[in-house]
Amino acid sequence: MGIRVLVSGSGKMGREVLAAVCLADDLEPAGVVDLFAKADAIALPDGSGAVPFGSDVTVLIEQTRPDVAVDFSNAEWTPRLADAALAAGVRLVIGTTGLTDAFLKNLEEECSRRNLGAVVAPNFALGAVLMQHISALAARYYESAEIIELHHGGKADAPSGTSIATAKAMAAGHEKPFLRPPTQKETVAGTRGADVDGITIHSVRLPGLVAHQEVILGGTGETLRIRHDSLGRDSYMPGVIMAIHHVMEHPGLVIGAGQLLGLK
């Protein structure tokens, strides 16, 4: 038997995770939990059958006995899933953004106390992880930086969790505050975007987009642009599969997918 995986969420990302689990030789789909579940079972994307489907995470965990729960939902649902999963000895892979510092601190303590693994990351696309890492390295040598993040029109939050994490990683390695050129007159409020540790973030929401981010660093007589594009939700799946394996082998909480790639 492979690693049994419970998928949290039956939307677009949940279905993508379920399909990836079906394709992996050493993983086994255990079930799907969704607050708005209307049936008792959900068909597998590969046509091989169906798995239990329900809205009560405690009941579904008891029924399906998963090893890992993979969650791409929302910041209101994720803590409920985490509490039930950890109490049952289930490891966690979480791609939900907007989670509070208090939740992450509690998750770290519970993982340590129960000797369970968990990964929380704003982005599991390997290219996006490398983009963040390279941007943090480059930030040491530039005094000003801006980020443009572009997502599909259905994305709930702005700015994206990836752009915030990128800005914070860039600021952490910067010896002094970034210079944010002042605007003498902002004709339309908000035009200059949001300020995160001195880095301006602009959010674009349009149909046709998936997930894209460009980091622009400016110096004397030059700019450096670092861009990543997710052209489909399948781009996140190699990182998710990597995280599933990681939490099975390593107890404790990991924040950010960079550690999975051996990046400091």
Sine and cosine of phi, psi and omega as CSV:
sin_phi,cos_phi,sin_psi,cos_psi,sin_omega,cos_omega
0.00,0.00,0.56,-0.83,0.02,-1.00
-1.00,-0.01,-0.12,-0.99,0.06,-1.00
-0.95,0.32,0.83,-0.55,-0.04,-1.00
-0.99,0.10,0.81,-0.58,-0.12,-0.99
-0.87,-0.48,0.82,-0.57,0.14,-0.99
-0.99,-0.12,0.80,-0.60,0.00,-1.00
-0.99,-0.13,0.79,-0.62,0.05,-1.00
-0.98,-0.19,0.92,-0.39,-0.03,-1.00
0.95,-0.32,0.74,-0.68,0.01,-1.00
-0.91,-0.43,0.31,0.95,0.07,-1.00
-0.98,0.19,-0.37,-0.93,-0.08,-1.00
-0.88,0.48,-0.71,0.71,0.00,-1.00
-0.94,0.34,-0.64,0.77,0.03,-1.00
-0.87,0.49,-0.68,0.73,0.02,-1.00
-0.92,0.40,-0.58,0.82,0.03,-1.00
-0.92,0.40,-0.67,0.74,0.04,-1.00
-0.89,0.46,-0.71,0.71,0.00,-1.00
-0.86,0.50,-0.66,0.75,0.03,-1.00
-0.91,0.42,-0.66,0.75,0.00,-1.00
-0.91,0.41,-0.63,0.77,0.03,-1.00
-0.90,0.44,-0.64,0.76,0.02,-1.00
-0.89,0.46,-0.56,0.83,-0.05,-1.00
-0.98,0.20,-0.41,0.91,-0.07,-1.00
-0.98,0.20,0.75,-0.66,-0.08,-1.00
-0.90,0.43,-0.54,0.84,-0.10,-0.99
-0.97,-0.24,0.22,0.97,0.04,-1.00
-0.89,-0.46,0.46,-0.89,-0.02,-1.00
-0.68,-0.73,0.84,-0.54,0.03,-1.00
-0.93,0.37,0.81,-0.58,-0.04,-1.00
-0.99,-0.13,-0.58,0.82,-0.03,-1.00
0.12,-0.99,0.04,-1.00,0.02,-1.00
-0.74,-0.68,0.76,-0.65,0.07,-1.00
-0.92,-0.39,0.70,-0.72,-0.01,-1.00
-0.46,-0.89,0.76,-0.65,-0.05,-1.00
-0.83,0.56,-0.46,0.89,-0.07,-1.00
-0.96,-0.29,0.38,0.93,0.00,-1.00
-0.86,0.51,0.71,-0.71,-0.04,-1.00
-0.90,-0.43,-0.04,1.00,-0.04,-1.00
-0.73,-0.68,0.09,-1.00,-0.01,-1.00
-1.00,-0.10,-0.23,0.97,-0.03,-1.00
-0.56,-0.83,0.40,-0.92,0.03,-1.00
-0.73,-0.69,0.70,-0.72,-0.05,-1.00
-0.94,0.34,0.60,-0.80,0.07,-1.00
-0.98,0.20,0.59,-0.81,-0.06,-1.00
-0.88,0.47,-0.44,0.90,-0.04,-1.00
-1.00,0.05,0.06,1.00,0.05,-1.00
0.97,0.24,0.22,0.98,-0.09,-1.00
-1.00,0.06,-0.02,1.00,0.00,-1.00
0.56,-0.83,-0.51,-0.86,-0.02,-1.00
-0.61,-0.79,0.32,-0.95,0.05,-1.00
-0.77,-0.63,0.34,-0.94,0.01,-1.00
-0.85,0.53,0.56,-0.83,-0.07,-1.00
-0.66,-0.75,0.78,-0.62,-0.02,-1.00
-0.27,-0.96,0.15,-0.99,-0.05,-1.00
-0.97,-0.23,-0.24,0.97,-0.01,-1.00
-0.99,-0.13,0.96,-0.27,-0.12,-0.99
-0.91,0.41,-0.59,0.80,0.00,-1.00
-0.90,0.44,-0.72,0.70,0.01,-1.00
-0.90,0.43,-0.68,0.74,-0.06,-1.00
-0.93,0.37,-0.62,0.79,0.05,-1.00
-0.90,0.44,-0.68,0.73,0.03,-1.00
-0.89,0.45,-0.58,0.81,-0.03,-1.00
-0.96,0.27,-0.64,0.77,-0.17,-0.99
-0.98,-0.19,-0.33,0.94,0.02,-1.00
0.78,0.63,0.85,0.52,-0.01,-1.00
-0.98,0.22,0.33,-0.94,0.14,-0.99
-1.00,-0.01,-0.59,0.81,-0.08,-1.00
-0.68,-0.73,0.60,-0.80,0.16,-0.99
-0.91,-0.41,0.76,-0.65,0.01,-1.00
-0.94,-0.34,0.84,-0.54,-0.15,-0.99
-0.85,-0.53,0.87,-0.48,0.21,-0.98
-0.79,-0.61,0.99,0.11,-0.07,-1.00
-0.76,-0.65,-0.94,-0.34,0.02,-1.00
-0.54,-0.84,0.27,-0.96,-0.15,-0.99
-0.94,0.35,-0.25,0.97,0.07,-1.00
-0.99,0.13,-0.60,0.80,-0.06,-1.00
-0.99,0.13,-0.62,0.79,-0.13,-0.99
-0.81,0.58,-0.71,0.71,0.03,-1.00
-0.86,0.50,-0.58,0.81,0.03,-1.00
-0.91,0.41,-0.69,0.73,0.06,-1.00
-0.88,0.47,-0.72,0.69,-0.06,-1.00
-0.88,0.48,-0.69,0.72,0.00,-1.00
-0.86,0.51,-0.73,0.68,-0.02,-1.00
-0.93,0.37,-0.65,0.76,-0.03,-1.00
-0.91,0.41,-0.76,0.64,-0.05,-1.00
-0.90,0.44,-0.62,0.78,0.02,-1.00
-0.88,0.48,-0.46,0.89,-0.01,-1.00
-0.99,-0.14,0.09,1.00,0.01,-1.00
0.98,0.20,0.41,0.91,-0.02,-1.00
-0.99,-0.13,0.76,-0.66,0.02,-1.00
-0.98,0.20,0.30,-0.95,-0.13,-0.99
-0.80,-0.60,0.66,-0.75,0.21,-0.98
-0.81,-0.58,0.90,-0.43,-0.16,-0.99
-0.84,-0.54,0.83,-0.55,0.07,-1.00
-0.93,-0.35,0.11,0.99,0.02,-1.00
-0.94,0.35,0.66,-0.75,0.04,-1.00
-0.96,-0.26,0.20,-0.98,0.01,-1.00
0.99,0.13,0.22,0.98,0.01,-1.00
-0.96,0.28,0.58,-0.82,-0.07,-1.00
-0.98,0.18,0.38,-0.93,0.08,-1.00
-0.88,0.47,-0.58,0.81,0.01,-1.00
-0.89,0.45,-0.66,0.75,0.04,-1.00
-0.89,0.45,-0.72,0.70,-0.03,-1.00
-0.90,0.44,-0.62,0.78,0.04,-1.00
-0.90,0.43,-0.69,0.72,0.03,-1.00
-0.91,0.42,-0.64,0.76,0.02,-1.00
-0.88,0.47,-0.68,0.74,0.02,-1.00
-0.87,0.49,-0.70,0.71,-0.01,-1.00
-0.91,0.42,-0.67,0.75,-0.02,-1.00
-0.93,0.36,-0.63,0.78,0.05,-1.00
-0.89,0.46,-0.67,0.74,0.02,-1.00
-0.91,0.42,-0.70,0.71,-0.04,-1.00
-0.92,0.40,-0.60,0.80,-0.06,-1.00
-0.99,-0.11,-0.04,1.00,-0.01,-1.00
0.86,0.52,0.71,0.70,0.00,-1.00
-0.87,-0.48,0.48,-0.88,0.02,-1.00
-1.00,-0.05,0.50,-0.87,0.09,-1.00
-0.45,-0.89,0.57,-0.82,0.11,-0.99
-0.80,-0.60,0.79,-0.61,0.11,-0.99
-0.86,-0.51,0.85,-0.53,-0.04,-1.00
-0.59,-0.80,0.66,-0.75,0.05,-1.00
-0.95,0.30,-0.32,0.95,-0.04,-1.00
-0.44,-0.90,0.79,-0.61,0.00,-1.00
-0.97,-0.22,-0.01,1.00,0.06,-1.00
-0.93,0.36,0.80,-0.60,-0.10,-0.99
-0.88,0.47,-0.61,0.80,0.02,-1.00
-0.91,0.41,-0.58,0.82,0.03,-1.00
-0.93,0.37,-0.61,0.79,0.05,-1.00
-0.89,0.45,-0.69,0.73,0.03,-1.00
-0.92,0.40,-0.61,0.80,0.05,-1.00
-0.86,0.51,-0.70,0.72,0.04,-1.00
-0.88,0.47,-0.69,0.72,-0.03,-1.00
-0.90,0.44,-0.73,0.69,-0.01,-1.00
-0.91,0.40,-0.62,0.79,0.02,-1.00
-0.89,0.45,-0.65,0.76,0.02,-1.00
-0.91,0.42,-0.61,0.79,0.06,-1.00
-0.91,0.41,-0.72,0.69,-0.05,-1.00
-0.92,0.39,-0.51,0.86,-0.07,-1.00
-0.87,0.49,-0.40,0.92,0.01,-1.00
-0.88,0.47,-0.40,0.92,-0.17,-0.98
-0.95,-0.32,0.07,1.00,-0.02,-1.00
-0.77,-0.63,0.51,-0.86,-0.05,-1.00
-1.00,-0.08,-0.31,0.95,-0.03,-1.00
-0.70,-0.71,0.58,-0.82,0.00,-1.00
-0.45,-0.89,0.53,-0.85,0.09,-1.00
-0.69,-0.73,0.43,-0.90,-0.01,-1.00
-0.80,-0.59,0.74,-0.67,0.14,-0.99
-0.93,-0.38,0.89,-0.46,0.05,-1.00
-0.91,-0.41,0.70,-0.71,-0.10,-0.99
-0.80,-0.60,0.79,-0.61,-0.01,-1.00
-0.66,-0.75,0.21,-0.98,0.04,-1.00
-0.88,0.47,0.36,-0.93,-0.09,-1.00
-0.92,0.40,-0.28,0.96,-0.03,-1.00
-1.00,0.00,-0.01,1.00,-0.02,-1.00
-0.92,0.38,0.74,-0.68,-0.16,-0.99
-0.98,0.20,-0.57,0.82,-0.15,-0.99
-0.93,-0.37,0.42,-0.91,0.08,-1.00
-0.48,-0.88,0.69,-0.72,-0.08,1.00
-0.95,0.32,0.17,-0.99,-0.05,-1.00
-0.93,0.36,0.42,-0.91,0.07,-1.00
-0.88,0.47,-0.56,0.83,0.01,-1.00
-0.91,0.42,-0.67,0.74,-0.03,-1.00
-0.93,0.38,-0.62,0.79,0.05,-1.00
-0.91,0.42,-0.71,0.70,0.02,-1.00
-0.89,0.46,-0.61,0.79,0.02,-1.00
-0.90,0.44,-0.73,0.69,0.00,-1.00
-0.87,0.48,-0.68,0.73,-0.02,-1.00
-0.93,0.38,-0.60,0.80,0.05,-1.00
-0.92,0.39,-0.62,0.79,0.04,-1.00
-0.92,0.40,-0.66,0.75,-0.02,-1.00
-0.94,0.35,-0.54,0.84,-0.05,-1.00
-0.89,0.45,-0.55,0.83,-0.02,-1.00
-1.00,-0.10,0.11,0.99,-0.04,-1.00
-0.99,-0.11,0.79,-0.61,-0.12,-0.99
-0.94,0.35,-0.45,0.90,0.00,-1.00
-0.67,-0.75,0.26,-0.96,-0.03,-1.00
-0.86,0.51,0.58,-0.82,0.10,-1.00
-0.91,0.40,0.54,-0.84,0.07,-1.00
-1.00,0.04,0.86,-0.52,0.03,-1.00
-0.95,-0.32,0.98,-0.22,-0.08,-1.00
-0.78,0.62,0.80,-0.60,-0.03,-1.00
-0.94,0.33,0.52,-0.86,0.07,-1.00
-0.96,-0.27,0.86,-0.51,-0.04,-1.00
-0.92,0.38,-0.60,0.80,-0.01,-1.00
-0.56,-0.83,0.91,-0.40,0.06,-1.00
-0.99,-0.10,0.99,-0.14,-0.11,-0.99
-0.88,0.47,-0.63,0.78,0.07,-1.00
-0.88,-0.47,0.84,-0.55,-0.05,-1.00
-0.85,0.53,0.71,-0.70,0.05,-1.00
1.00,0.02,-0.06,1.00,-0.05,-1.00
-0.86,0.52,-0.59,0.81,-0.05,-1.00
-0.98,0.19,-0.07,1.00,0.06,-1.00
1.00,0.07,-0.16,-0.99,-0.06,-1.00
-0.99,-0.10,0.50,-0.86,0.00,-1.00
-0.97,-0.24,0.91,-0.42,0.08,-1.00
-0.86,-0.51,0.98,-0.22,-0.01,-1.00
0.83,0.56,0.61,0.79,0.03,-1.00
1.00,0.06,-0.05,1.00,0.02,-1.00
-0.97,-0.25,0.80,-0.60,0.00,-1.00
-0.99,0.14,0.74,-0.67,0.04,-1.00
-0.89,-0.46,0.77,-0.64,0.06,-1.00
-0.93,-0.38,0.73,-0.68,0.00,-1.00
-0.94,-0.34,0.79,-0.62,0.06,-1.00
-0.91,-0.42,0.72,-0.69,0.04,-1.00
-0.77,-0.63,0.91,-0.41,-0.05,-1.00
-0.55,-0.83,0.58,-0.81,0.18,-0.98
-0.86,0.51,0.57,-0.82,0.02,-1.00
0.99,-0.14,-0.40,0.92,0.06,-1.00
-0.99,0.10,0.37,-0.93,0.14,-0.99
-0.92,-0.40,-0.99,0.14,0.06,-1.00
-0.44,-0.90,0.84,-0.54,-0.10,-1.00
-0.59,-0.81,0.53,-0.85,0.05,-1.00
-0.49,-0.87,0.68,-0.73,0.06,-1.00
-0.80,-0.60,0.80,-0.60,0.09,-1.00
-0.97,-0.22,0.80,-0.60,-0.01,-1.00
-0.88,-0.48,0.86,-0.50,0.05,-1.00
-0.94,-0.35,0.70,-0.72,-0.06,-1.00
-0.87,-0.49,0.68,-0.73,0.06,-1.00
-0.66,-0.75,-0.13,-0.99,-0.02,-1.00
-0.89,0.45,0.92,-0.38,0.09,-1.00
0.95,0.31,0.23,0.97,-0.03,-1.00
-0.37,-0.93,0.33,-0.94,0.19,-0.98
-0.72,-0.69,0.47,-0.88,0.09,-1.00
-0.84,-0.54,0.80,-0.60,0.00,-1.00
-0.91,-0.42,0.76,-0.65,0.03,-1.00
-0.83,-0.56,0.88,-0.47,-0.13,-0.99
-0.77,-0.64,0.59,-0.80,0.12,-0.99
-0.74,-0.67,0.63,-0.78,0.02,-1.00
-0.79,-0.61,0.84,-0.55,0.21,-0.98
-1.00,-0.07,0.90,-0.44,-0.07,-1.00
-1.00,-0.02,-0.14,0.99,0.05,-1.00
-0.27,-0.96,0.36,-0.93,-0.02,-1.00
-0.93,0.38,-0.28,0.96,0.07,-1.00
-0.91,0.41,-0.28,0.96,0.01,-1.00
-0.90,0.43,-0.37,0.93,0.00,-1.00
-0.99,0.11,-0.29,0.96,-0.21,-0.98
-0.94,0.35,-0.63,0.78,0.06,-1.00
-0.84,0.54,-0.63,0.78,0.03,-1.00
-0.93,0.36,-0.61,0.79,0.04,-1.00
-0.90,0.44,-0.71,0.71,0.01,-1.00
-0.89,0.46,-0.66,0.75,0.05,-1.00
-0.87,0.49,-0.66,0.75,0.00,-1.00
-0.92,0.39,-0.62,0.79,0.04,-1.00
-0.86,0.52,-0.73,0.69,0.03,-1.00
-0.90,0.44,-0.63,0.78,-0.04,-1.00
-0.88,0.47,-0.74,0.67,-0.08,-1.00
-0.93,0.37,-0.38,0.92,0.06,-1.00
-0.96,0.29,-0.44,0.90,-0.11,-0.99
-0.96,-0.28,-0.35,0.94,-0.12,-0.99
-0.76,-0.65,0.89,-0.45,0.08,-1.00
-0.96,0.27,0.32,-0.95,0.01,-1.00
0.98,-0.18,0.28,-0.96,-0.04,-1.00
-1.00,-0.06,0.73,-0.68,0.14,-0.99
-0.91,-0.42,0.80,-0.60,0.04,-1.00
-0.95,-0.31,0.87,-0.49,-0.05,-1.00
1.00,-0.06,0.63,-0.78,-0.04,-1.00
-0.99,0.14,-0.09,1.00,-0.01,-1.00
-0.85,0.52,-0.62,0.78,0.00,-1.00
-0.90,0.44,-0.48,0.87,0.02,-1.00
-0.91,0.42,-0.46,0.89,0.01,-1.00
-1.00,-0.09,0.05,1.00,-0.01,-1.00
0.98,0.17,0.33,0.95,0.01,-1.00
-1.00,0.02,0.64,-0.77,0.02,-1.00
-1.00,-0.04,0.00,0.00,0.00,0.00
